[in-house]
Amino acid sequence: MFKHILVPVDGSATSDNAVDKAVGLAKTFGAQVTVLYVIDPYPFTGVGADFAYGQAQYLSAATAEANLALDEAKKIFEAAQVPVTTLVGEGHAVHDGIARVLESVDADLIVMGSHGRRGLEKLMLGSVTQRVLGVVHVPVLVVRD
């Protein structure tokens, strides 16, 4: 039924739960998996000149964080003998980066975690999962905390 699963991760326990669920689905359907971490390549646009990191330092730190999360997920898929590739995507908003990569890898399912935020916390922090649901045209399996 599903041939290619996209699994966005962020290094959190919630995305680890999504990885675990994706392993089972990939084994069941014989699907290949792409694990994705999205970074914002230009987080300082419009902020002004005073910020803690310079652009190069930020990209280095963000890429290191992405690679750590991707390596951890890759180990889990490889241990389960599921074909996996990893990818660092870019987007000013994570959901845009996910949608862009979805088109390029031709995945037919997204498995992603949701922190399940509600009320003021959801209003202030937003919901990447909710935004992904609004911009993609493939099924999305949401794995809750």
N, C-alpha and C positions, 0 to 999 in steps of 0.2 A: 504494500500500500504506500509506504513512504520510502523514497530512495535516498534522500539527502536531508539530513537534519542540521539546522543551524542552532548552535547553543551559545548565546551571549553570556559572558561571565564578567564578574567584577571582583573576584577574590573573596566574596562574602560567603557566610554559611548558607545563605539563601541560594546563591548561584551554585554552590556545591550540591545542594539538594536537587537542583535542576540537572546537573551533570549526572547524578545517580539515576534519575528518571530517564534521561536520554540514553544512558548505557543500556537499560532494559529494552527500550523501544528500538534502538539500533540493532540489538541482537535479535529481537523478535522479527523485524522486517528485513534484516540483512542490509541495513542502510549504512551509507558512509556518513561521517560527521565532520562538520567544520565548527571549531570552537573559536569564538570571536571576542576580542576585547576592544572596545572603542575608546579612543582618546580624543580630546579636543586639541587640535594642533595649534590653535591661536587663542588661548584662553584670556589673553590680556587685551584683546581688541576693545577699544573704547574705555579702558580702565584709567588710563593716564600713565604718567611716567614713574610713579612711586609704587612698586610692587616688590614682594619679597624675593621672588625668583626672576632671573632673566629667562628669555625664551629658550636658550640652549639648555640651561639647568632644568627648567621645567620639562622639556621634551625628554631629556635623559632620565629623569626621575619617573615620569609617566611611562616611558617605554620599559624601564626596569620593573615597575609594578605590573604592567601588562604581561611581560614575559614570565614573571613569577606565577601569576594566576593561570596563564595558558599552559605552562609546564606542569602545574599541579593537575589540571584537568586532563591533559594529554596522558599523563601517567595512569590515570584511572581508566581511560578508554583503552589504552594499550594493554593494561593488565587484564581487561575483559576481552581482548583480541578483537576490538572494534576498530575498523579503519578510521583514522582521524587526521585532520590537518588543522593547523592553528593559524590564526590571522589577526594582525593588529589593524583595525579599521580607524578611520578618522571621521569626525563630525562635530560640529559646534554643539549639536544636541545628540545624545546617545541614540535616540530613536531614529534620527536621520542616518547616522552611521550604520545602524542595523539594517535599515531599509535599503541603503545603497549596496551593502555587501550581499544582502539577500538576492538582489538582482544579478550580481556578478557571479555568484556561486550556484545559482539556480536551485536553491533548496526548496523543498516542498513542505517543510514543517519547521517551526521555531519552537524550541523548548527553553523557557526562561523562568527565572525565579521572580517572585514578587514579595516585597517586604510586608505587604498587607497594611500599609499605613492608612490611617483614617483621620477624619476631622482636620484640625488645624495643622497637624504634622503633614498630612497629604497636601493641603493647600500650600504650605510653605516649601516643601521639598519636591512636590510633584510626583508623578508616577511614570517612570520610563515604560513600564509594561502597558499602562493605559494608552500612552502615546503610540507605542508600537502597534497595538490593536487597531488604532485609527489610521495607520499609514500603510500597512501591508495587506496583501491579498492572498495569503496562505494561512492555513490553520496555525494557531498559537496555543501551545499547551502551557498554562501558567501553573507553576509549582509554588505553593505557598509555604511560608515559614512553618 
